[in-house]
Amino acid sequence: MQDDVGIKKSGVEIGLYTLGDIGPNPHTGKTISAQQRVKEIIEAAKLADEAGLEVFGVGEHHRLDYAVSAPPVVLAAIAQVTKQIKLTSATTVLSTVDPVRLFEDFATLDLLSDGRAEIIAGRGAFVESFPLFGYDTSDYDALFSENMDLFMQLNEAESISWTGRFRSALRQAEIAPRPVQSQLPIWVGVGGTPESAARAGRLGVGMAIAILGGDPVRFMPLVDIYRKAGIEAGHALEDLKVSVTGHGYISKTTQQAKDEFYPYYSNYWSYVNRQRGMGGSMSRTDFEHMAGPDTALFVGSPQQVTEKILRQHELFGHRRFIAQIDIGGIPFKKVIEGIELLATEVAPIVRRETSK
């Protein structure tokens, strides 16, 4: 119950995450280098830490239009310039990484950061890592299940014996180093499938829901499935933590936020859809609908964004909210402004209202 008591004191954790996309600025046509993008990510995390935000996440992609393929390396650099902020992957593509290597990397990050490392594990929306690392996409789900099982065991014991389908067996293997924390906090990233929500519940790990648009009410069944599966598996309700992740942009007024963000957001979906072999761009009409007051796109004034977060908290009772505010070629100056508004005008009200 200690964690639950802590939540009541401090309210919802507020943070940021980035996938490190490298897209052209729609106004200038210029694209920054991967080197500059990584340096800006580290600086954003430093600013978020100084501003009092609680979490910073770094995603994983294995393609030239993203800057980050090695989240633990970038997070280790961030650990050296921050003091308090929790550092998480967002997400680790668990199906195509060796769980032993992953545990060692994040346990090392935990040592470097004085106990601030976390992992959000997912199956990945992109599949380029499968052929890159010698895996078959037909094993998509089986790989995730086996690797998750192994990682959970690695997290619990210094020495383990284990046998599975996809990697060599372990015989009383010593798993080193051990993290500062008794165990690394693990979350499962869930896009929208009931099976993923139920699995997260059965495992007793956190569930990070990606809510990128539409009415957030439609995600209520996932939260219910997660908690029901967790309780049936013998986990305490207070240990079943929900996090909401989403796209965001904050400006002084909602109209200003929409006017400024639309070119970048339309740009973002244009190249993400191309990456996935899909066509089409986002019209301003579609964007206006996506950014409406009752939707899950966190675009608007500080008041509008605060109201959206609080409305979702009434639905889900989640412990954490993390926003992606650096997409579509947005200049770093705008990212800095967004961090400041989130930390000074949104977070204090959300924490106060959700700690009552």
C-alpha positions in Angstrom: 0.0 0.0 0.0 3.0 2.3 0.4 3.1 3.1 -3.4 -0.7 3.8 -3.3 -0.2 6.2 -0.4 2.5 8.0 -2.3 0.2 8.4 -5.3 -2.4 10.0 -3.1 0.2 12.5 -1.8 1.7 13.5 -5.1 -1.0 12.7 -7.7 -0.4 11.6 -11.3 3.2 11.5 -12.5 3.7 13.8 -15.6 6.4 13.2 -18.1 7.6 13.2 -21.7 8.7 10.6 -24.3 10.3 10.8 -27.7 10.6 8.4 -30.6 13.4 10.5 -32.1 11.8 10.8 -35.5 13.8 12.8 -38.0 11.4 14.6 -40.3 11.7 17.7 -42.5 10.5 20.9 -41.0 7.3 21.5 -43.1 7.9 25.3 -43.2 11.6 25.2 -44.3 12.0 21.7 -45.8 15.2 21.3 -43.8 15.9 18.1 -41.9 18.3 18.1 -38.9 21.0 15.4 -38.5 20.7 12.4 -36.2 23.5 13.8 -34.1 21.6 17.1 -33.5 18.4 15.2 -32.8 20.1 13.0 -30.1 21.7 16.1 -28.5 18.3 17.8 -28.5 16.7 14.8 -26.8 19.3 14.8 -24.1 18.8 18.6 -23.6 15.0 18.1 -23.5 15.4 15.5 -20.7 17.7 17.8 -18.8 15.1 20.7 -19.0 12.3 18.3 -18.0 14.2 17.2 -15.0 15.0 20.8 -14.0 11.4 21.7 -14.4 10.2 19.0 -12.0 8.6 16.5 -14.4 8.8 12.9 -13.2 9.4 10.7 -16.3 11.3 10.8 -19.6 11.0 8.0 -22.1 13.0 7.2 -25.3 11.7 5.0 -28.0 13.4 2.4 -30.3 13.4 2.3 -34.1 15.8 0.7 -36.5 15.6 2.9 -39.6 17.4 6.0 -40.9 14.4 8.4 -40.3 14.7 7.9 -36.5 17.7 8.8 -34.4 17.4 6.3 -31.6 18.1 2.6 -32.1 19.7 2.1 -28.7 17.5 3.6 -25.9 19.7 2.5 -23.0 22.7 4.3 -24.5 20.8 7.5 -24.9 19.2 7.1 -21.4 22.7 6.6 -19.9 23.8 9.9 -21.4 20.6 11.5 -20.0 21.3 10.0 -16.6 24.6 12.0 -16.4 22.8 15.4 -16.8 19.7 14.7 -14.7 19.1 14.1 -11.0 15.5 13.1 -10.3 13.6 12.2 -13.4 12.8 8.5 -14.0 14.2 7.1 -17.2 12.3 4.6 -19.3 12.3 3.0 -22.8 9.2 3.9 -24.8 9.0 1.2 -25.9 11.6 -1.6 -26.1 10.7 -4.0 -28.9 11.0 -7.0 -26.7 10.3 -9.6 -29.4 13.7 -8.9 -31.2 16.1 -8.3 -28.3 17.9 -10.8 -26.1 16.3 -10.4 -22.6 19.6 -11.1 -20.9 21.4 -8.3 -22.8 18.4 -6.0 -22.2 18.4 -6.7 -18.5 22.1 -6.1 -18.2 21.8 -2.8 -20.1 19.0 -1.4 -18.0 20.5 -2.7 -14.7 23.6 -0.8 -15.7 21.5 2.3 -16.5 20.0 1.8 -13.0 23.4 1.9 -11.4 24.4 5.0 -13.4 21.2 6.9 -12.6 21.0 5.9 -8.9 17.9 3.8 -9.3 15.8 5.6 -11.9 15.7 3.0 -14.7 12.4 1.5 -16.1 11.3 -0.4 -19.1 8.1 -0.2 -21.2 8.1 -3.4 -23.3 6.1 -3.7 -26.5 5.8 -5.8 -29.6 6.4 -2.7 -31.8 4.3 -1.0 -34.5 7.2 -1.4 -37.0 8.7 -4.7 -37.9 12.1 -3.8 -39.4 13.9 -5.2 -36.3 12.7 -8.7 -37.1 14.8 -9.3 -40.3 17.6 -7.1 -39.0 18.2 -9.4 -36.0 17.3 -12.6 -37.6 13.7 -13.2 -36.4 10.6 -14.2 -38.2 7.5 -12.0 -38.0 5.4 -15.1 -37.9 6.8 -15.6 -34.4 5.7 -12.0 -33.4 3.6 -13.0 -30.5 5.4 -16.1 -29.4 8.7 -14.2 -29.2 7.2 -11.5 -27.1 5.6 -14.0 -24.7 8.8 -16.0 -24.2 11.1 -13.0 -23.9 8.7 -11.4 -21.4 8.7 -14.6 -19.3 12.5 -14.7 -19.3 12.9 -11.0 -18.5 10.6 -11.3 -15.5 12.7 -14.2 -14.2 15.9 -12.3 -14.7 14.5 -9.4 -12.8 13.8 -11.6 -9.8 16.9 -13.7 -9.3 20.7 -13.3 -9.5 21.1 -16.7 -10.9 18.6 -18.6 -13.1 18.1 -21.8 -15.1 15.7 -21.5 -18.0 14.8 -23.2 -21.3 12.8 -21.8 -24.2 12.3 -22.0 -28.0 14.1 -19.1 -29.4 17.4 -18.7 -27.5 19.9 -21.0 -25.9 19.1 -22.4 -22.4 20.5 -20.9 -19.3 22.1 -23.2 -16.6 22.5 -21.4 -13.3 23.6 -18.3 -15.2 24.7 -15.3 -13.1 22.8 -12.2 -14.3 25.0 -9.2 -13.6 25.0 -6.4 -12.6 22.0 -6.2 -10.3 20.1 -2.9 -10.3 20.0 -0.4 -7.4 16.3 -1.0 -7.2 15.2 -4.4 -5.9 13.6 -5.0 -9.3 13.5 -2.9 -12.5 9.9 -1.5 -12.9 8.3 -3.0 -16.0 5.4 -1.8 -18.0 3.8 -3.3 -21.1 2.9 -1.0 -23.9 -0.7 -1.7 -25.2 -2.1 -0.2 -28.4 -5.6 -1.5 -28.3 -5.8 -5.3 -28.1 -7.7 -6.9 -25.1 -5.2 -9.8 -25.2 -2.3 -7.5 -24.5 -4.2 -5.8 -21.6 -5.1 -9.2 -20.1 -1.4 -10.4 -20.4 -0.2 -7.3 -18.6 -2.7 -7.9 -15.8 -1.8 -11.6 -15.4 1.9 -10.6 -15.2 1.2 -7.9 -12.6 3.2 -5.3 -14.5 2.2 -1.8 -15.4 0.1 -1.1 -18.5 1.0 1.9 -20.7 -1.8 2.6 -23.1 -1.1 4.6 -26.3 -4.1 6.8 -26.8 -3.4 8.8 -29.9 -6.9 10.1 -30.8 -10.6 9.6 -30.7 -12.8 9.4 -27.6 -10.8 8.0 -24.6 -13.9 6.3 -23.3 -13.2 3.5 -25.9 -10.1 2.5 -23.9 -12.1 1.8 -20.7 -12.7 -1.9 -21.5 -8.9 -2.4 -21.8 -8.3 -0.9 -18.3 -11.2 -3.1 -16.9 -9.7 -6.2 -18.6 -6.2 -5.4 -17.3 -7.4 -4.9 -13.7 -9.7 -7.9 -13.7 -7.0 -10.2 -15.1 -4.5 -8.9 -12.6 -6.8 -9.5 -9.6 -7.7 -13.0 -10.8 -4.0 -13.8 -11.1 -3.6 -12.8 -7.4 -2.1 -9.3 -7.8 -3.1 -6.5 -5.5 -5.1 -3.7 -7.2 -2.7 -1.0 -6.0 0.1 -2.8 -7.8 -1.8 -2.7 -11.2 -0.6 0.7 -12.5 -2.0 2.4 -15.6 -0.1 4.9 -17.7 -1.5 7.0 -20.6 0.8 8.1 -23.4 -0.3 10.5 -26.2 0.7 13.2 -28.6 0.6 16.8 -27.3 1.2 20.4 -28.1 0.6 23.3 -25.7 0.4 27.0 -26.5 -1.1 30.1 -24.8 -4.5 29.6 -26.4 -6.1 26.5 -27.9 -6.5 28.2 -31.3 -2.9 29.2 -31.3 -1.9 25.6 -30.4 -3.9 24.2 -33.2 -2.7 26.7 -35.8 0.9 26.1 -34.8 0.7 22.3 -34.5 -1.3 21.4 -37.5 1.5 21.7 -40.1 3.8 19.5 -38.0 1.2 17.0 -37.1 0.0 16.6 -40.7 3.7 16.3 -41.7 4.3 13.6 -39.1 1.4 11.4 -40.2 2.3 11.9 -43.9 5.7 10.4 -43.4 4.7 7.8 -40.8 1.9 6.6 -43.1 4.5 6.4 -46.0 6.8 4.4 -43.7 4.0 1.9 -43.2 3.1 1.7 -46.9 0.0 3.8 -46.6 -0.9 7.0 -48.5 -2.8 10.1 -47.7 -2.3 13.3 -45.6 -4.3 14.8 -42.8 -6.7 17.6 -43.8 -7.2 20.6 -41.5 -10.8 19.4 -41.1 -9.7 16.0 -39.9 -7.2 17.6 -37.6 -9.8 19.9 -36.1 -11.9 16.8 -35.3 -9.0 15.0 -33.8 -8.1 18.0 -31.6 -11.7 18.5 -30.3 -12.3 19.1 -26.6 -13.6 15.6 -25.9 -10.8 13.7 -27.8 -7.5 12.2 -26.7 -5.2 14.5 -28.7 -3.6 16.7 -26.1 -3.4 19.9 -28.1 -4.5 23.2 -26.7 -4.1 25.8 -24.0 -2.7 24.7 -20.7 -6.3 24.7 -19.4 -7.6 22.6 -22.3 -4.7 20.0 -21.9 -5.2 19.9 -18.1 -9.0 19.3 -18.6 -8.2 16.4 -21.0 -5.8 14.8 -18.6 -8.2 15.1 -15.7 -11.1 13.7 -17.7 -9.0 10.7 -18.5 -8.0 10.3 -14.9 -11.7 10.2 -14.0 -12.1 7.3 -16.5 -8.9 5.3 -15.8 -7.6 6.4 -12.4 -4.1 6.2 -14.0 -0.9 6.9 -12.2 1.1 8.4 -15.0 0.7 10.6 -18.1 3.5 11.0 -20.6 3.3 13.2 -23.8 5.2 13.2 -27.0 5.6 16.8 -28.0 8.6 16.8 -30.5 7.1 15.2 -33.6 6.8 16.2 -37.3 10.0 18.3 -37.5 9.0 20.7 -34.7 11.9 23.1 -34.0 13.6 22.6 -30.6 12.6 26.1 -29.5 8.9 25.0 -29.6 9.7 21.8 -27.7 11.4 23.9 -24.9 8.3 26.1 -24.7 6.1 23.0 -24.5 8.2 21.6 -21.6 7.9 24.8 -19.7 4.1 25.1 -20.1 3.6 21.4 -19.2 5.7 21.7 -16.1 4.6 25.1 -14.8 0.9 25.4 -15.9 -0.4 21.8 -16.4 1.4 19.5 -14.0 0.8 21.4 -10.8 -3.0 21.5 -11.3 -3.1 17.8 -12.4 -1.1 16.7 -9.4 -3.2 18.8 -7.0 -6.5 17.5 -8.4 -5.5 13.9 -8.6 -4.0 13.8 -5.1 -7.3 14.7 -3.4 
